[in-house]
Each structure stands twice: as C-alpha cells, then as structure tokens.
Amino acid sequence: MVTVPRMALAGVAVLVGRRWPLAALVLLLPLGPWRFTEGFATVDLSWLVPRRGVKILPLLSTSPFIMWYAYLTGRRLLRAWPALAAFGLIAAVGVGVVLAMDGDLALWVSMVTGLIGTYLVPYSLGLLRRGLLQQRLQARLSAEAQARLRERARIARDMHDSLGHDLALIAVRAAGLELAPGLDAAQAKAAGEVRVAAADATDRLRQIIGLLREDSDAPPLSPVDEDVAELVRRARDSGMAITLDLAGGSVPGLAHAVVQEGLTNAAKHAPGATVRVTITPHRVTVRNGPPRSRPSVRSGGLGLAGLRERVRLVGGTLTAGPAEGGFELAVELPRTGEEDPRRSGGDRAPGARRSGHE
C-alpha cells in the first residue's frame, strides 16, 4: 500500500543512497519484506507445519529497491563491520516482526528466506563484483608495470650496445694518442685525461644500466642498424687491431650483438690487444690477446648477462672465459630445425670459468 509516509521515506532513501547505500538500506527497513502473504514461491510444508502454503522469499513492491541498495553496499562499502552491524539490526527487526505475529515455523521460514533473498544475496553479489573489478585493476596495473620494465630493459640494452661501445672506442683512441710519439708532456697528459674520463663515463653508464635493467626481463631482440663489417671498420678506425674472418658467407642474426659485445669488452679490459673475429653460419667467436696496458675500467658489467639471455632465447649456447693469455667469447647457434641439445640456452661449456670480463 502506497502512503505519503512511505513515499517520503523512499524519497529520502533515494537522496542518500547514491553516496551512502547502507544508510538507504537502514532507512528502508520499514518497507522491508515483513508481509508474508506474497512470495517468490509457495511450498507445501504440511508434513512439518500445520499451514499448507508457506511463502518463500516474500516479495513486495519495494523489494527491488532494497535489493539494489544491498547490492550497492557490497559493491562500494570497503569496511565490513558497518554492514555486519546493519544486517544485525535488520535481522533483529525480522525476529521482532515474527514474534509480534505469534508466528509459527512457517513465518520463521518466510522471514529467513526474505532476509537471505532481499539482503544477503544482493550484498554477496556486490562483494563479488567488487572483487572482480579489483582483480581487473590489479591485472591492468601489473601489465602496465611489466610494460614499463620492458621499456627500461630496452633502453638499457640500447645504451649498452651503442653508447657503451662508442665510449670504449673513445678510450681506445685516447690511449693510442697518449702513447703516440712527438707529443709533449702536456698533450700526453691531456690524452690520458680523456682516456680516464671515457673510462669514468663508462662506469657511470654501467651503473645507470644496472638501475634500468631488470634481470627477469628478456632484452629486446632487434639488432643495431649496422652490419658486422661496418662495426669492425669503425673499431679499426678507433685504433683497434682486428682481424675479421667471414667463413661460409652467411652471417647469423646475432652476429652483430656478439661481435659488438666482444669488441667492447676487448677495448675496455684489454687495451692494445689484437682481436680476431671469426664468423661461420652457426658460430661466432671474438678472441683478444693479452692487454698491452693496464685496463682503466672495472669488470662486472651486464653486457654478457644480457647477451647470454638473447642467445638462450634462440636456443644457442654462450661460453666466455680466459683463452691463451687473453679472453674468448664464443656463441654456438643451432642449425635450422635443431634445438639446443643440452637445453641450457646459454650455459657455459664444461670446464669454462665464469669471468667478470663483461
């Protein structure tokens, strides 16, 4: 029955329900499912109670509105205790209504199913909806974080491949100029300062790369836009003594990255050493002899770690360690259709030692 007080109460509930659905739920208590003459279903419990027709889930004209605010409470309310307190009050009202009617078991069944269907089920659906939205938000935030980490790894890789290599070549040029005949003491000192400055810049670059790079992320696989012959020529122009041996004519896709890493390490850690680069369709080797002067760069960078990951992703193996007084970096790549027989993807060969020459 629609009355002015009921309409006024419903209007107030609508006004406050948008921001405080639990308050609207409490305000609508007088309009709750407390009339047990109409229900969602009628069952025969004559074997249990004297009354033959027992109403299950009493439904009134106001029930959909109450269900909606119960759903919004579960959807929006972050703390559980206010909802528990309100549901305790609602249950107390239901018990009072049944006791006031001197109700038998049939009325208790109607009241309990009304509480469950009108309040508890919509509230639980709201909780479920909130949980699903939170999971979706967490998944989106996680995907964004992974994208940022991948971008940081790409930037770190590009910095190492290009800027780190160029700094190493600058140090080689400065070292050669420092030892060149005909320079006075001031010029030789200036060349030495340039060499030390390039080495310091390389160290700072390595620290920045360490901050950017995440070991759990695979480095990007796109090569630098430069072939191996041009890379070797540029290193020779910087003063490095390099022999390039292209056997078989075919150059593997990772050859540029392997040669660049090997030449960079030789320039940083073995100044003045001769370097031999050998490339076959399935193997790339960069070997340098003993250094002719003391290295000015500390070992322990991330270059070989990143290269090892790239090799692992294509099913190859990487070995790096001392060889005949110098250092050798070798990458074995599988033939087309083959898998890494040891499934190691970058582990060192038996007997090879880990080196900080990176």
Secondary structure, 3 states (H helix, E strand, C coil): CCCHHHHHHHHHHHHHHCCCHHHHHHHCHHHCCCCCCCEEEEEECCCCCCCCEEEEEECCCCHHHHHHHHHHHHHHCCCCHHHHHHHHHHHHHHHHHHHHCCCCHHHHHHHHHHHHHHHHHHHHHHHHHHHHHHHHHHHHHHHHHHHHHHHHHHHHHHHHHHHHHHHHHHHHHHHHHHCCCCCCHHHHHHHHHHHHHHHHHHHHHHHHHHHHCCCCCCCCCCCCCCCHHHHHHHHHHCCCEEEEEECCCCCCCCHHHHHHHHHHHHHHHCCCCEEEEEEECCEEEEEECCCCCCCCCCCCCCHHHHHHHHHHHCCCEEEEEEECCEEEEEEECCCCCCCCCCCCCCCCCCCCCCCCCC
